[in-house]
Amino acid sequence: MESSALNRYKASIDYLYGLQKHGIKFGLNSTEKILARLGNPERRLRCIHVGGTNGKGSTAAMLSSIFQRQGFRVGLYTSPHLVRFTERFRVDEREAAVDRILDVFEHVRSVLDDGEPPTFFEMVTAMAFQYFVEEHVDWAIIEVGMGGRLDATNVIRPEACIVTNVSYDHQEFLGNSLASIAREKAGIIKDGVPLITGAKQPVVRGILKATCFSHAAPLYCLGSQFRVRRNPEGSFQYQGMKQRYRSLELNLKGSHQYRNAALALAALEVLESQNALSLDAQAIREGLLRVRWPGRLEVLQENPLIILDGAHNPHGAESLREALKSCFAFEKLHLVLGIMADKDTRGILRRLLPLAETAIFTQPRYARAEQPETLKRLARPFVQKHYVIRDPGAAIAEARAMAAPNDAICITGSLYFAGEVKELFGEQTLAI
């Protein structure tokens, strides 16, 4: 990439991050205005909209992987990125090239009204729709950023919607009760558009059911219309509305990923019932076997085992706890934790620390990072050996020094922290 283009790209990223000063602004009006000036690219896409508290990205990645093996050209839009901004935009599982995203940025930037600057996420979402149209994708898998009802992605009319689950997160924006959070998540439901969900709490199911009824939207629930079960040897079986797969293998660790896979498979079944595609069993097997989703139970190193996971709320920490117990063999566990200050820190620590021999608290470079001394104070009831090492690189080095070859190190607490760790392990910050 020429230096002039590289400088333009860096300037565009600086502009985008500069939009963060406008904060998080719920509502669709600004996004709709930008898209209208672009000729409404979102209306030219066949989309699946994936919302929920946890598992959105994994479910979306599985759908993308299967669609590609089905022979479709597929776009995948997710957030946040771990290391590179371009990770947010994928076509056929390939991260967008820097020069292409630069072109798309400049095109979208040219239609903005400087008197009404968008937020970071509004701008980036408009870029995703424009990019996918220019790339002539057959399907676009769109992950909700936060909530659903007023999220910038909610301008689309998808072929199917997924709400993976509903639990406590982002309460300052979505409300302090499961019911209020569920109402925000249910906001992606559209008239006549099927909803697939793995949510199981009665209050959440009730809200989703009532919203679907008011929109005449068919509802498909995990445990009712479709089911999933782990096989003893580690594969899983799926029983759907019509399809049944007895032995599927998944390239993502953790029993929670079987539930995410079931949501993806149910969505595909629903699309098949609408004559939107014809399912191929081999494409499904291949797609699940080859799916990749970095930063989620990702093994960075062996001997000692080093696991990276972006668990950032109690529900995610519970999934991580279960996976550490069932998917990995080790003697002692050493945790390295960097958590954001606006999260349920105590809920995360309560689930993870009792598994650990030692815990090291560190401070990611992200502005919202919690002070490690605060984490150490909260940790006292749950683990005896706990330390503060503010520099993440030094914290990981200390965990390595403590760990015997048969031990495990788990680095977790935030997706932002996961991205910083991947850089420390050699991930390049620019894909050219």
N, C-alpha and C positions, 0 to 999 in steps of 0.2 A: 504494500500500500504506500503510495507516495506521501511524502511528509506533509504536503499541503492538505491532502485529503484527511490525513491523520489529525492534523491540527483542527480542521473543521469538525471532525467527529468529536474530538475532545471538547471543543467549544459547545457543540450541541449537547453533550452530556452535562457540561457545566450549566447550560441554560435549563435543562430539564430538572436538575437537582435544585437549581435556584427557584423553581416553581414550588418547592416544598415549603417555602415561606408562607404560602397561602394555606398551608395545613391540609386537613382532611375536610372536604366540603361535600356533604351528602346532597344528592339531587341529580336529576338527569338533564336539566335544562342546558347547562354549558356543553356537555358532551353532545347532545342532540344538535346544538347550533354548529359545532365544529363539523360534525358528520354531514350535516345538510350542506355546508359549504364545500365539502369534498364529494358531494353527489351521493351521499348515503351508501357508502360501501358495505355497511353491515347488512343491508337489505339484499345484497347479492351473494350472501353466504348461507350455506346450510350449516346450522350450528347445533351443538349440544352444550347446554349451560350447566356447569358443575359448581354447586354451592355446598355449604355445610361448615362445621367448625374445624374438623380434622379430616385428613384423608382426601381432600379435594384434588391436590396435585397428583397423588399416586393414582387415583381413579382416572383422572384425565390422561395421565401418561399411559395407563393400560389401554384406554380407548384408542389413543393415538397409535400405539404399537400394533393393535389388532387391525385398525383401519388400514394401516400401511400394508400389512400382510394380506389384506383383502383386495389389494390392488388400487386403493384410493390414494389420491394426493391429499394429505391431511395437514392442517395447521393446528398448532398447539400454543395457546397463550396462557402463561402462568405468572404468578408473582408470590413473593419477591424473587429476585435472582440471588444466587449465592455469591458468585464472584464477578461475572461479566454481565453487563446490562443486556447484551444480546441474547442471553439465555432465555429471556422472557418470550422470545418469538422463535418457534421451530416449525419447519416444514419437512415432513417425512423424517422427523426426529433429528434433523440437522439444525443446529443453532444458526440463526441468521448471520450472514456475513456483515462485517462492519460497513462496507461501502453501500450495501443495500439498505441497511437501517439509516445510514446517513441520508440517502436519497429520500427515503420515506419521511424522515424527520423534517427535511427541508421543504418537502411538499406540504406536509401538515402545517408547519410553521408559517408558510406563506398565506394560509387562509385565516389565521388567527386575528381576532380583534384585540389590539393592544389595550383597548379600554376595558376589556373583560378577560384578563388572563386566566387560563385554566389551571387546575391543580396538576401536580405531577401525574397522578393516576388517570385523570381525564385525558391528558395529552397522550400518554403512553397507550391507553386503550384505543384511542382514535388511530394511532399509528399501527396497532395490531390489525385492526379491520382493513385499513388501507393496504398494508403489506400482504395480507392473505388474499385480497382481491387481485392485487398485481401478480401474485404468485399462482393464481388460478387454482386454488385448492378446491377439492371436491367437498371436503368437510372441514369445519373449524371447531375445535374443542376449546371452549372459553371458560376459564376458571374465574369465579367471583373473587373480587379483591377482599371485601369485608361486608358482612351482612348479606345483602341481596336486594332488598326493595329499592334502595336509593343508591346502590353501587353503580359506577359508571358503565359496567358491562351490561346492565339490565335494559339497555336500549334494543337488544336483539329479540327477535321472535324465533326461538329455537324449535327444532324438531322434537326434542325431549329435554327435560330438566332432571337433574339429580340433586338431592340434598343428602349428603353422606350421613351426617349425624348432627345433633345439636347439643352443645355443652357450653360451659361458661368460658367466655373469652371476649375481649373488647367491650366489657360491660359499660365503660364510660361512654361508648357510642351506641351500643345496641340495647342497653337496659340491664337491670340487675336481677331479673328473674328469667327462668327458662322460657316462660310464656312470651315475654317481650322479645327475647332473642329469637325464638321460633317464628314469631310473626315477621321479623325482619328477614329471616332466611326464606320464609314462605313467599316473600314478595317477588321471587323470580317466577312463580307459577303464572302461566298465561292461559287465556281461554282455549280450551280444547287440547292443550299441550300436555302429554303424559308426564307424570312425576314419578321418579323412582327414588326410594329412600331407605336408608338403614337405621333411621331414628327409631328408638324403641320406648322412650319414656311416654307414659299415657298422655300427659299434658301436651307434649310435642306432637305425638301422633294425632291427637284431637284437633290441634290447630291446623296441621297439614291436611287432614281429612276435610275439615270445614272449608278451608281455602280452596281445595280441589273441587269440592262440591259447588261452591259459588262460581267457579270458573268452568264448570263442566269438563274438568281435566281428569282423565283416568289416573288412579293412584295404584302403585305397585310397591308393596312393603316387604322388606327382607324378613323372613320368618313366617310370612303369610302366602303371598303369591309366588315367592321364590325362596330357596334355601341354600345354605352352604354348610359343608361339614369337612373337617380335617380327617384325612386318612391316617392310619397308624404310622406309615412310613414317611409321612411328610408331604405327600401330595394332597389334593382336596377334590371333593366332588360338588357339583352344582346341579341342583334340581330346579329348573325354571318352569315357565308357563307351559312350554312345549318341549324345550330342549333339556337333555340331561347329559352331563359329562361326568364320568365316574372317576377319572384319574387325570387331573390337571396339575401341572407343575408351574410354580411361580418364581420369578427371578428376584423377588423382594422378600425380605425376611419379616417375620412377625405374623401371628395369627390374625391380627387386625387387617392385614393385607388380603386375607382370604375374603373378608367381608367387603373390602373395596372392590376386589375382583368380581364378586357376585353382583355388585351394583353395576359395574361396567357390562357384564354379560346380560343382565336383565335389560339394560338400556338398549343393547344390540338386539335382543329379542323383540322388544317393543318396536324398534325401527323396522325389523323384518316384517312384523305384523302389519306395518303401514306400507309395505312394499317399497321401502326406501333402500333396501339392500337384501341380499341373499347370503345368509351366514355360511361360512366354510369352516368346518371343524378343525382342519389343519391350520388355517390362518389363526384361529383362536388359540390353539395350543402353542403355535410358534410365537404369537404376539405376547402371550403371558410369560413364556419361557425367556424371551429376549428383552422384556421391558427394563428400562433403567430409570432410576429416579434418585439422583445423588443427594447426599445429606440426610438420608433416612436409613438408619441402621446400616450405614456404609462402612465396610471394613477398609481401613486405611493402611493397616500393617498387621503382620503376624509376628508372634514371638518377641515381645508380648503382643497379644491381640489388642488393636486399637480400633474402637468403634466410634463413629461420628453419627449423631442424631440430632435433628432440629427440634425436639420436643420443647414446646414453649408454653404449655398450659397443663393443668392437672390431667385432663383426658389424654393428651399426648404422652405425659409422663407415665401414666398407667399403662399405656400400650408399650412404651419402652421397657418398663419394669417387667412386664410379662414376657416380652421378647428376650430380655437378658436372661431370664430364668429358664426359658424353654428352647432357645435357638442357639445358645453358645455354651461351650464347656470351658470353664476356667476355675482357678482356685480362689483367688481374692480379686475383688473389684475395686478399682481406684477411679473416682469420679473427678472430672474437671468441669466446673460449672461456670457459665457466664449467662446471666438472665437479665431480661429487661425489667426496668423498675415498675412498669405499668402492668406487670403480670401477677398472677396469684402465686407469688414466690413460695409462700408457706405450703400451698397445695402441691407444688412441684417437689419441694424438698421432702415433704412427708412421704411421698411415694418412692423416691429414689434413694435417699440416704440410708435407710435401714439395710439395703443390700450391700453397702460399701464398707470396705476396710478403712479407706481414707477418702477424704473429700478436699479438693483444692478449689478455692473460689478465686475467680479472676475477673478482669474488667475488659470486655470487648471495647473496641474503639467507637462503637455506635453511641450517639449522644444520649439515648434513653437507657443505657446500661446501668443496672443497679450497682451500688457500691459493694465491693466484696466483703467489707467489714459488716455490712448489714446482713448479708447472706450468712456469714460466720456466726453472727449472734442468733439468727433464726435456726441454725443447724444444731445447736447444743443438745436439744432433746433426742436427736435422731442418730447421731454418729459421734464417736469419741475422738477420733483423730481427724481434725479439720484445720486447714491452714488458709492463709491469704497470700497469694502471689499475684500482684496486680497485672503484670505483663503476661499475656496469654502464652507466648512462646516459652517463657521461663516456667510457667505453670505446667505446661505439657512436658517440658524437659524434666521437671521435678517428679512428675508422675511416672515417667519412664525410668528414672533412677530408683524409685520405690518398687516398681513392679518386677516380680520374678518372671522368668520365661513362660510359666503356666498361668500367670495372672492376666487380667483384662483391664484396659483403660477405656472408659467411656467418656467422651467429650460431648457435652450437651447443654441445653438451656435456651437456645434461640437459633432460628434460621440465619439471622444476621451473624451470630457468632460462628455458626457452621461454615458460612462463607469465608470468614476471616481465617478459620482453621485450615480450610482447603488451600488458601493462599500460602499459609505457613508450610503446608505439605507439598508445595510446588505447583499448584494450579496457576496457570497464566491469567493475568487480568485482562488481556486483550486477545481476542481471536481474530486473526487476519488471514 
